[in-house]
Amino acid sequence: MMSYINILLTVAEDCLVGAVRVSRSRHPQSHTQLSTLCPQRQHAHYSRRCPRDTVPRARLDSRLPLRSSSTQLIPCHDRLLTHKLIAAAGRAEASLKALLQLRESREAAEKEQREIDESVNRRSAQEEVGVKELLRAPNFWPLAVAMGLMVAQQTTGITAVVFFASTILEVGGEALAAKASVLLGVINLLGNVIGIYCIGTCKRRDCLLWSTYGLLTSLLVLATFFWAREAGGAALELANSLYLVPVVALLAYMVSFALGWGPVPWVFLGEGMPSQVRGQAAALVVSANWTFAFVVTKTFRWSLDSLGSANTFLSYAVMTAAAVLILRPYMPETFKKSTAEMDRLYLEEAAKKQQ
């Protein structure tokens, strides 16, 4: 759970720092205008508007200007802000103090602080990033991997399988379908708990590989079961006697998805994207994810009617295997690596290709 929270904080802080930088370039006098609202604590207007434990955002530092219309307040305690956002505000000492509380040693905290300072300085020197920058080195490599992961996440068939789980379970009878639907929700919850643990302790590429093994096994079992039902004869009789097989395969499918293909694309979006383009890249990658979720969902019923159940699940298995074979070798490992380390990796790889 803490890994997911840290990832969300990383994405949010990068977007906020970028927005602050853009706001400063467009509204250079906004801090001056905001400071006149409550120049000192004793001012009556400030006493009414600002509680004792809060300060205006603009007063956190003169290098954090906001739009002149903003009068929102935030808690002034540094521990409620991320250390990268504090460093972006020019408060290196406060950022280092926060890191000392989070890291095991002073050396590790000082090393990370230097990396954060380098990242902030590099971002400050850059101009506003456009869409074209996403297609250039060093940004294209992680963007292509993130897009591929999001598309592959949907081509595993997860959206269609969840939406049409009751249809799949009907082969065992209505009573079994009702009970299995409840069990499916419980297993999905447990699978997510296991997935959180794996994300916090295992490498991302290993999680994808384990997840792929489970998904392929489940999809092939489902394909074989429905092929037997469609073949008729002795195969149909055998399939009818094994009516619990699709239930077990579907439950195994949900657990396997939660181990890797469910969380890893989203984790990579937070851990593996270059900090200077993370906001723009996140919008593009998430759009691709929902687009393919729509496509897979809309084509599932057509695929069942046109190709048959067996070929439908077989096609999902083929696309899942192809995705892991193509993406895993090119996916940079982000486990236990900071944003600054990933930025440096992309810059070094881009420099090697230019030589």
N, C-alpha and C positions, 0 to 999 in steps of 0.2 A: 504493500500500500504506500509506503514511504517513497518507493521508487517512482510510482505514478505521480505522487504529489510533487516530488522534485522535478519531474519532467514538465509538468504543467507550469510550475513556477519558472522554470528556465525559459519556456516559450513565452510566457506572459511578460517576463522582465525584458527579454530581447525586443518584443513588440513595443513595450512601453518606452524603453530607452530610444528606440528608433523614432517613435512618435514625438518624444521630447526634442530630439535633434531636429526633426522637421519643423516642429512648432517654433523652435528657437530661430531657425532661419527665416521663417515667415513672420514672426512676431517678436523682433528683438527687444521691444520696449515693454513687453507684457509684464516682466518681473517688476519693473519700476511702477507700473500702474497698480499691480497687486499689493505691493508693499505699502502703498499709501492708504490701503483699507484699514490696516491695524498696525501702525509703526511701532507700538510698544504695548506691553501687557496692561499698563494702567489705563489705557484709553478705554472710555466707556463703550464705544462701538465694538472694540475687540473683546471686551469682557462679556458682552452679550452674545457675540457670535462664536467665540472660541472657548471651549472648555479648558480647564487647567492642563490636561494631559494631551492637548492637541495644538498644532500650529498650522498655518497655511502652508500648502505645498510649496509655494514659491519661496517661503522663508527657510526651507531646508537648506538651500544653497542658491547663490545668485546665478549659478550656471544651470539651473533647472527652471527655465521660464515656461509658463503655460499660456494659454489663450487668456486674454484680458477678461473674458466673461466668466472664467472659472473661479469659483469661490469655495470649492469643496475642501474638506479638511481630512487629514489622515493622522493616525497616531504618530507621535514624534519619536517613539522608542525605536532605535536602530534595529533591534532584534526582530521587529515586525516587517522590516524591509530586507530583501535579499542582498547579499554582499556585493553582487555584481552591480545592482542598481545604486547602492551606496557609493561604489567606486566610480560609477558613471557620473555621479554628482560631484566628483572631485574630492571626496572625503575618504582618502586612502587609509588614514589611520583608523577610522571607524570601521571600514571594511575589513582591515587586518584584525581588529579586535573581535569582530564577529567570526572570522575564520578560525581564530585561536580557540574559540569555544566549540567549533565543529570538527576540527582536525585533531589527529592524535599527537602531533608534535609541532613545534614552532617552525621547524624547517619546512614541513609540508605546507603549513599555512602561508609562509613567506613565498614559497615557490608558486603556489596557486595565485597569490596576490600579484606577483610579477606577471603571470600569464594573463590575469584579468586586466591589469594596467595596459599590457601590450594590445590586447583585443580592443579595449575601449579607445586607446589612442589611434589604432588603425581605423576603427570605425569613424572616429571624429574627423579623420583626415579624408574620408571618402565622401563623395557626393551621394545624393539620393539615388538609390539603386533602381534601375528600370527593369522591365521584363527581359530586355535583351541580355542583361548581365546574367540572368539565370541560365542562358544557353552557352555561356562562355566558361572556360576554365578559371578558377577551380570549382565553380558552382555546379557545372553540368553533371559531373560524376555523381555526387550525392543526390542531386535532384532526380536523375534518371533512376537511381536505385530506389529512392522513396516512391516514385511513381510506379515502378515495377512491383514493389511490395504491395502497394495499395490495390493495384489492378489484380495481382495474383491472389490477394486476400479474398476478393469477390469471386474469382474464377474457381476457387475451391468449392463454390456452390453453397456457402454458408447461409446467405440471405434466403435463397430458395428453399433450402432444407429446413430452416427454422420456420418460415412462413407456411410451408406445406408439410410440416411434420405429422399433422393429423392424417393427411392423405396417405402418407407413407405407412403409418401405423394401422390404417384401416384393414390391412391384409390380415391382421390377427383378430379381427372382430371389433365391434364397437366397445365392448366392455374393456378389452385389453387396451384399445386406443385411449380411452379416458384415463385409465390408470397410468399408462406409459407417458401421457402428456404431463401429468403431475411429477412423475419420476424424472422426466426430461428436464423440468425446471430445477429440481433439486440437484441433479447431476451437473447441470450447467453452472449453478452456483459453486458447487465444490470444485469444478474444473477451473473456474476463475480464481478461486483461492489458491489452488495448486499453481496456476499460471503466475500469480503474483509472486509466489515464493521462487519459482524458477527464474523469473525476470530479475529478482534481486540477488540471485546467487549463481546464475549460469550465463555463459556467453550467448550472445544473441543468435549467432549462426548455428550453434548447437541446438538451441531451442527450436529453430526452424527445421532442422533436420529431424529431430525427434517427433515434432508435430507432423511432418510430412509422412514419416513411417506410419503413424497412427491413422492419418487421413487416407492414405493409399489402401491400407488394409481394410478399413471400414467401407470405403467406396467400392472396392473390388468385391467384398462380401455382398454388399447391396446389389451390385450389378449381377453377380452370379445368381443370387436368390431370385431376382425378378426375371432373369433370363430363363430360369427353370420354370417359373410360373407361366411365362409366355410360350415356352416350348411345348407344354402339354404332355400328356402321356405319363410315363413313370416319373419323369422329372417334376411334373406338376404335383403328383402325389407325395413325392419326397419333400417338395417345398412346403406343401400344406402341413406336413408333419413337423416341419421345422419353423413354425410360424413365429417363434421367439427370436429367430436369427436377425430379422431386420430391426427389432427393438434393441437388441444388444449392440448391433453394428451402429445404430443411430446414436446410442448413448456413448459408445466409444468414439464416434466421430466428434461429438460435442466436446468431450474431454480433450481429445487430441488437438482440436482447433484452439482451445483455450491455452494450451501449453506453448504455442508458438505463433501460428499464423494469425491468431486473434490480437495479441498485444504487441508483437515485435514490430509491425509496420508503424504503429503509433509511437512506440518507444524510439524507433529510429528517427522519426520526425522530430522528436524533442532532443535526442542526443546526437544525431549524426548530421544535421543540416548546418551549413556554415552560418555563423551568427549574423553576418551582415545582410543575408538574404532570407533569413528564416521566416519572417512575416509574409513576404511575397510567395515564397516556396510553399509554405503551409496552406495558403489559400488555394494554390494551384493543385497541390497533391490531394487535399481533402475533396476538392471538386471532382477530381478524377475518381476518387473512391466512391462517392455517392452516384456518379454517373454510371459506373459499372455495376453498382448495386442495383440500380434501376433496370439496367439492361439484363442482368442475370435473372432478376425477379420476373420481368415481363416475358422472357423467353423460356422460363422453366415449364410452364404449362404447355406451350407450343412444342417444346422438346419432348415432353412425355407423350403427347398425341402423335407427333410425327416420327420421332426416332425410337420411342419406346422407353420404358423405365430403365432397362438394362444399359442401353447405349447412352442414356443421359448421365447416369452415374459413372459409366466408364469414361465418358468425355471429361467429366470433372476430375477424375483420377489422372488422366493423361495431362491435362492442363496443370494440375498441381505438381506432377513430377517434372514437367518441362520448366515450370517456374523456379523450382528449387535448384535444378541443374544450371539454369541460366543466371539466376540472381546471386546464389550463395557465393560463388567464387569472386564476384565483383563487389560484394557488400562489405564495407569496412567494419571491422569489429569496434563497437563503441562501449563495451562493458568496462566499467571502472576507468573511463577516460573523460576528462573535462572538455568543455566546449573549446577552450583555448588549444588543447592538444589536438582535437579534431580539425580545427582551423589550420593549425600548423601542418598537419598531415596532408590536407588538400593542397596547400600552397607548395609543399615540397614535391608532391606528385606532379603538379602542374609545371613546376620548374624543370623536373626531369624530362617531361615530354617536349619541352621547348628546346632542350639542349640537342 
